[in-house]
């Protein structure tokens, strides 16, 4: 009988508990013990471990967030982080770890495996949907649904007041959420970092709508969009602040876009920043199913001792890729999606 650990790292998102549940039940089905590592990789440095049983994961499938807690802790950035983590793993006699996370969490997993032969497999989760090596990540579908519902609600108030409504959504340096929710919600302008539309062109489109009797507009902007001008010049990314490691927290581009639209068109403009509402709440059925399938695959990789891999989605099938491939680059929103958003606006 082996002991396996499971952790969730980075930002939370709907579907994490479904993945924890699937990993735990699959490993327990083969009579192995499972422990939960609290607060991401920090739990293996601070000795924050809890046993996971069938009872512990019962009833968590529809819950948002993560029962294990999470953090962006990176043991490679602090001393004696890595050595403490390796020592604690050995002391607890953990035979392997399933790390459920996004880019930051999985980069730590890759380095631990490559540099220290650490037994780890990954599960892709991020509402940003920007991990390489997989078609979709846990949390994306729920985030898009949340944003789409917000856009639907903003349509009525925008029309009532003849206003331009700017909706700022998450996504880091990609426009997956903005593009998907913008199309689904019928946005009139979608601004993303992959193919940045000049703000003057966006204003031209809004004016044309007004000329045709549509006295309101919905603009969806990804937090990573840089205000772009017809001249080709781009403003710097809008950053809220930086964490203790210098990692930028994006946010505020919605207000910059709104200010520019009001200045260039003289139309009354308001901003809604959806922020962390995109991370919270009950996961959609699609995210629950996805998280369960990915969790089961990761558990099977762990049982086979196939370390250094990440469970992944390719088409309708669940497969696996190396952690190196998964963290090699950001996956941009497809150009076809972006063009579709422009055509139907």
DOSEDREN-654383 format. One record per residue (C-alpha): residue in one letter; x, y, z. Coordinates in Angstrom, 3 decimals. Example, Ala and Ser with C-alpha at 12.3 -4.5 7.8 and 13.67 -1.06 7.14 Angstrom:
2
("A",(12.300,-4.500,7.800)),
("S",(13.670,-1.060,7.140)),
REM end
This chain:
345
("X",(0.000,0.000,0.000)),
("X",(1.315,3.434,-0.993)),
("X",(0.638,6.939,0.254)),
("X",(-0.222,9.619,-2.260)),
("X",(-0.644,13.338,-1.717)),
("X",(-2.897,15.771,-3.566)),
("X",(-2.684,19.566,-3.554)),
("X",(-4.272,22.589,-5.213)),
("X",(-2.078,25.591,-5.964)),
("X",(-2.368,29.070,-7.453)),
("X",(-5.699,30.829,-7.873)),
("X",(-8.846,28.968,-6.903)),
("X",(-11.541,28.096,-9.415)),
("X",(-14.731,26.053,-9.633)),
("X",(-14.066,22.356,-10.197)),
("X",(-11.082,21.882,-7.894)),
("X",(-13.084,19.846,-5.396)),
("X",(-14.369,17.589,-8.153)),
("X",(-10.760,16.856,-9.129)),
("X",(-9.734,16.206,-5.504)),
("X",(-12.669,13.831,-5.134)),
("X",(-11.819,11.906,-8.309)),
("X",(-8.131,11.538,-7.425)),
("X",(-8.937,10.384,-3.911)),
("X",(-11.576,7.843,-4.858)),
("X",(-9.512,6.366,-7.685)),
("X",(-6.459,5.867,-5.468)),
("X",(-8.548,4.504,-2.609)),
("X",(-10.165,2.024,-5.007)),
("X",(-6.769,0.289,-5.142)),
("X",(-6.476,0.420,-1.323)),
("X",(-3.919,3.238,-1.182)),
("X",(-3.883,5.994,1.404)),
("X",(-4.407,9.594,0.313)),
("X",(-3.437,12.768,2.160)),
("X",(-4.408,16.312,1.335)),
("X",(-1.618,18.871,1.233)),
("X",(-3.017,22.188,2.408)),
("X",(-2.335,25.556,0.776)),
("X",(-0.460,24.350,-2.275)),
("X",(3.232,23.522,-2.130)),
("X",(3.459,25.418,1.167)),
("X",(1.793,22.489,2.919)),
("X",(4.853,20.313,2.327)),
("X",(7.098,22.926,3.896)),
("X",(4.858,23.925,6.800)),
("X",(3.698,20.366,7.595)),
("X",(0.035,21.062,6.849)),
("X",(-1.310,17.638,5.922)),
("X",(-4.785,16.145,6.375)),
("X",(-5.993,12.594,5.689)),
("X",(-8.434,12.214,2.815)),
("X",(-11.084,9.522,3.140)),
("X",(-14.308,8.765,1.300)),
("X",(-16.111,10.732,3.975)),
("X",(-13.761,13.697,3.605)),
("X",(-14.557,14.050,-0.095)),
("X",(-18.254,13.228,0.141)),
("X",(-20.565,16.043,-0.908)),
("X",(-17.839,18.309,-2.310)),
("X",(-18.592,17.771,-6.008)),
("X",(-20.817,20.877,-6.404)),
("X",(-18.764,23.114,-4.128)),
("X",(-16.633,25.944,-5.496)),
("X",(-13.181,26.724,-4.177)),
("X",(-11.021,23.974,-2.703)),
("X",(-11.329,22.092,0.577)),
("X",(-7.512,21.973,0.732)),
("X",(-6.927,25.703,0.440)),
("X",(-4.453,27.139,-2.015)),
("X",(-1.533,29.524,-2.377)),
("X",(0.979,30.638,-4.971)),
("X",(3.907,29.509,-2.814)),
("X",(7.014,28.567,-4.815)),
("X",(9.672,26.656,-2.844)),
("X",(12.343,27.591,-5.381)),
("X",(12.031,31.251,-4.399)),
("X",(12.807,30.789,-0.720)),
("X",(15.413,29.012,1.379)),
("X",(15.227,26.289,2.512)),
("X",(12.044,25.731,0.526)),
("X",(13.013,22.884,-1.798)),
("X",(15.097,20.976,0.722)),
("X",(12.382,21.314,3.357)),
("X",(9.788,20.073,0.862)),
("X",(11.883,17.056,-0.122)),
("X",(12.620,16.211,3.511)),
("X",(8.960,16.451,4.526)),
("X",(7.863,14.296,1.589)),
("X",(10.332,11.623,2.680)),
("X",(9.391,11.901,6.363)),
("X",(5.703,11.447,5.557)),
("X",(6.569,8.509,3.282)),
("X",(4.587,10.044,0.424)),
("X",(5.148,7.978,-2.712)),
("X",(3.814,10.543,-5.167)),
("X",(1.936,13.828,-5.459)),
("X",(-0.924,14.930,-7.705)),
("X",(-0.583,18.696,-8.190)),
("X",(-3.752,20.428,-9.412)),
("X",(-2.813,23.867,-10.673)),
("X",(-2.000,26.328,-13.387)),
("X",(1.268,27.580,-14.812)),
("X",(2.964,28.508,-11.534)),
("X",(2.033,25.315,-9.693)),
("X",(3.008,23.090,-12.610)),
("X",(6.315,24.873,-13.221)),
("X",(7.229,23.978,-9.632)),
("X",(6.140,20.390,-10.326)),
("X",(8.240,20.253,-13.501)),
("X",(11.350,21.597,-11.781)),
("X",(10.957,19.244,-8.839)),
("X",(10.672,16.313,-11.220)),
("X",(13.483,17.392,-13.559)),
("X",(15.955,18.538,-10.927)),
("X",(15.158,16.172,-8.044)),
("X",(13.379,13.184,-9.649)),
("X",(10.337,14.118,-7.575)),
("X",(7.334,11.821,-8.149)),
("X",(4.623,14.188,-9.346)),
("X",(1.858,14.386,-11.945)),
("X",(-0.258,17.412,-12.814)),
("X",(-3.889,18.316,-13.416)),
("X",(-4.518,21.495,-15.471)),
("X",(-6.726,24.117,-13.886)),
("X",(-6.958,27.820,-14.639)),
("X",(-9.913,29.989,-15.595)),
("X",(-7.519,31.630,-18.092)),
("X",(-7.438,28.422,-20.206)),
("X",(-3.928,29.306,-21.380)),
("X",(-1.944,26.167,-20.515)),
("X",(-0.193,24.490,-23.425)),
("X",(-0.716,20.802,-24.070)),
("X",(-4.444,20.672,-23.308)),
("X",(-7.523,21.884,-25.147)),
("X",(-9.258,23.111,-22.005)),
("X",(-8.586,23.572,-18.300)),
("X",(-10.715,23.182,-15.185)),
("X",(-12.549,26.380,-14.268)),
("X",(-12.726,27.966,-17.706)),
("X",(-16.267,26.918,-18.535)),
("X",(-17.682,28.184,-15.240)),
("X",(-15.845,31.494,-15.561)),
("X",(-17.236,31.997,-19.065)),
("X",(-20.744,31.186,-17.834)),
("X",(-20.415,33.701,-14.992)),
("X",(-19.205,36.427,-17.361)),
("X",(-21.900,35.672,-19.913)),
("X",(-24.631,35.976,-17.285)),
("X",(-23.175,39.315,-16.166)),
("X",(-23.103,40.598,-19.755)),
("X",(-26.725,39.528,-20.191)),
("X",(-27.702,41.590,-17.153)),
("X",(-25.704,44.605,-18.278)),
("X",(-27.517,44.663,-21.622)),
("X",(-30.764,45.750,-19.985)),
("X",(-29.292,48.553,-17.890)),
("X",(-27.122,49.758,-20.782)),
("X",(-30.184,49.980,-23.027)),
("X",(-32.263,51.676,-20.331)),
("X",(-29.734,54.488,-19.872)),
("X",(-28.316,54.663,-23.419)),
("X",(-24.861,53.956,-22.069)),
("X",(-21.707,52.187,-23.155)),
("X",(-20.908,49.432,-20.659)),
("X",(-17.309,48.242,-20.406)),
("X",(-16.893,44.813,-18.791)),
("X",(-13.392,43.882,-17.629)),
("X",(-12.734,40.149,-17.337)),
("X",(-9.767,38.074,-16.245)),
("X",(-7.429,36.071,-18.450)),
("X",(-3.912,37.253,-17.645)),
("X",(-2.143,37.682,-20.994)),
("X",(-4.740,35.871,-23.093)),
("X",(-8.263,36.616,-24.229)),
("X",(-9.979,33.244,-23.842)),
("X",(-12.588,34.405,-21.313)),
("X",(-13.183,37.736,-23.045)),
("X",(-13.639,36.141,-26.458)),
("X",(-15.874,33.275,-25.332)),
("X",(-18.110,35.314,-23.030)),
("X",(-18.151,38.253,-25.440)),
("X",(-19.464,36.077,-28.257)),
("X",(-21.899,34.213,-26.002)),
("X",(-23.146,37.445,-24.437)),
("X",(-23.507,39.365,-27.687)),
("X",(-20.868,41.995,-26.946)),
("X",(-20.445,44.732,-29.522)),
("X",(-16.681,45.109,-29.056)),
("X",(-14.215,42.534,-27.706)),
("X",(-10.708,43.722,-26.834)),
("X",(-8.037,41.040,-26.347)),
("X",(-4.226,41.054,-26.207)),
("X",(-3.727,38.492,-29.014)),
("X",(-5.102,40.800,-31.737)),
("X",(-5.570,44.218,-30.135)),
("X",(-8.169,46.436,-31.774)),
("X",(-7.303,50.128,-31.846)),
("X",(-9.504,52.084,-29.461)),
("X",(-10.354,54.520,-32.288)),
("X",(-11.699,51.623,-34.367)),
("X",(-13.779,50.436,-31.430)),
("X",(-15.212,53.943,-31.084)),
("X",(-15.979,54.072,-34.815)),
("X",(-18.018,50.885,-34.432)),
("X",(-19.879,52.261,-31.408)),
("X",(-20.713,55.467,-33.321)),
("X",(-22.060,53.429,-36.245)),
("X",(-24.339,51.585,-33.838)),
("X",(-25.651,54.921,-32.555)),
("X",(-26.170,56.153,-36.117)),
("X",(-28.352,53.085,-36.728)),
("X",(-30.451,53.694,-33.622)),
("X",(-28.603,51.424,-31.213)),
("X",(-27.920,53.935,-28.461)),
("X",(-26.050,51.537,-26.177)),
("X",(-23.070,49.209,-26.535)),
("X",(-21.346,46.449,-24.573)),
("X",(-17.549,46.330,-24.638)),
("X",(-15.728,43.314,-23.153)),
("X",(-12.030,43.786,-22.428)),
("X",(-9.501,41.236,-21.225)),
("X",(-7.340,42.401,-18.324)),
("X",(-4.205,41.794,-20.397)),
("X",(-5.274,44.057,-23.279)),
("X",(-2.969,47.035,-23.753)),
("X",(-4.736,50.207,-24.855)),
("X",(-3.883,50.339,-28.557)),
("X",(-4.057,53.390,-30.804)),
("X",(-4.641,53.717,-34.528)),
("X",(-1.032,54.848,-34.897)),
("X",(0.043,51.402,-33.718)),
("X",(1.308,52.658,-30.382)),
("X",(0.340,50.741,-27.276)),
("X",(0.133,51.904,-23.684)),
("X",(1.819,49.889,-20.953)),
("X",(-0.212,47.073,-19.331)),
("X",(-2.419,48.300,-16.491)),
("X",(-1.190,46.724,-13.262)),
("X",(-2.910,46.817,-9.867)),
("X",(0.189,45.925,-7.881)),
("X",(2.880,43.265,-7.544)),
("X",(3.227,40.447,-5.079)),
("X",(6.248,39.841,-2.873)),
("X",(8.060,38.146,-5.771)),
("X",(7.373,40.953,-8.254)),
("X",(4.582,39.054,-10.021)),
("X",(2.212,41.584,-11.601)),
("X",(-1.487,41.581,-10.733)),
("X",(-3.283,42.916,-13.772)),
("X",(-6.418,45.008,-13.489)),
("X",(-7.747,48.443,-14.316)),
("X",(-7.748,48.373,-18.105)),
("X",(-11.551,48.606,-18.067)),
("X",(-11.434,52.113,-16.646)),
("X",(-8.751,53.157,-19.135)),
("X",(-10.895,51.885,-22.012)),
("X",(-14.004,53.589,-20.639)),
("X",(-12.186,56.898,-20.247)),
("X",(-10.944,56.694,-23.846)),
("X",(-14.407,55.841,-25.228)),
("X",(-16.070,58.697,-23.362)),
("X",(-13.364,61.123,-24.477)),
("X",(-13.499,60.083,-28.135)),
("X",(-17.285,59.670,-28.507)),
("X",(-18.809,61.808,-25.764)),
("X",(-21.084,58.851,-24.947)),
("X",(-21.743,58.154,-21.283)),
("X",(-19.670,55.127,-20.309)),
("X",(-19.592,52.920,-17.201)),
("X",(-17.273,50.124,-16.071)),
("X",(-17.991,46.777,-14.428)),
("X",(-15.003,44.749,-13.198)),
("X",(-16.112,41.179,-12.606)),
("X",(-12.939,40.320,-10.716)),
("X",(-12.993,37.340,-8.398)),
("X",(-16.660,36.574,-9.031)),
("X",(-15.272,34.682,-12.036)),
("X",(-13.413,32.331,-9.705)),
("X",(-16.237,31.636,-7.289)),
("X",(-19.498,29.784,-7.167)),
("X",(-20.777,26.379,-8.161)),
("X",(-18.929,24.677,-11.046)),
("X",(-20.901,23.976,-14.195)),
("X",(-21.723,20.388,-15.118)),
("X",(-19.066,20.595,-17.831)),
("X",(-16.377,21.601,-15.333)),
("X",(-17.417,18.865,-12.893)),
("X",(-17.207,16.243,-15.633)),
("X",(-13.893,17.607,-16.912)),
("X",(-12.348,17.755,-13.440)),
("X",(-13.480,14.215,-12.680)),
("X",(-12.038,12.801,-15.891)),
("X",(-8.731,14.657,-15.489)),
("X",(-8.480,13.634,-11.831)),
("X",(-9.018,9.992,-12.689)),
("X",(-6.337,10.157,-15.397)),
("X",(-3.838,11.780,-13.024)),
("X",(-4.501,9.089,-10.424)),
("X",(-3.888,6.394,-13.032)),
("X",(-0.587,8.029,-14.008)),
("X",(0.407,8.043,-10.338)),
("X",(-0.548,4.402,-9.881)),
("X",(1.581,3.487,-12.910)),
("X",(4.521,5.561,-11.623)),
("X",(4.446,7.647,-14.809)),
("X",(5.815,10.815,-13.250)),
("X",(6.516,14.170,-14.840)),
("X",(3.286,14.125,-16.842)),
("X",(0.058,16.155,-16.868)),
("X",(-3.427,14.855,-17.593)),
("X",(-4.757,16.660,-20.662)),
("X",(-7.726,17.001,-22.993)),
("X",(-7.273,16.405,-26.710)),
("X",(-10.561,16.545,-28.586)),
("X",(-12.984,14.413,-26.590)),
("X",(-10.271,12.188,-25.179)),
("X",(-8.270,12.420,-21.970)),
("X",(-4.559,11.810,-22.529)),
("X",(-1.339,13.089,-21.010)),
("X",(1.596,15.320,-21.918)),
("X",(4.905,16.099,-20.282)),
("X",(5.004,18.836,-17.678)),
("X",(7.687,20.432,-19.846)),
("X",(5.288,20.707,-22.790)),
("X",(2.451,21.901,-20.555)),
("X",(4.467,24.808,-19.166)),
("X",(6.528,25.706,-22.225)),
("X",(4.333,28.592,-23.377)),
("X",(0.999,30.343,-23.041)),
("X",(-1.757,29.157,-25.365)),
("X",(-3.455,32.142,-27.038)),
("X",(-7.136,32.383,-27.847)),
("X",(-7.726,31.080,-31.393)),
("X",(-7.682,33.641,-34.178)),
("X",(-10.872,32.074,-35.527)),
("X",(-12.703,32.841,-32.283)),
("X",(-11.448,36.428,-32.298)),
("X",(-12.524,36.931,-35.903)),
("X",(-15.920,35.394,-35.163)),
("X",(-16.401,37.915,-32.387)),
("X",(-15.700,40.765,-34.808)),
("X",(-18.044,39.426,-37.471)),
("X",(-21.085,38.965,-35.246)),
("X",(-20.654,42.226,-33.299)),
REM end
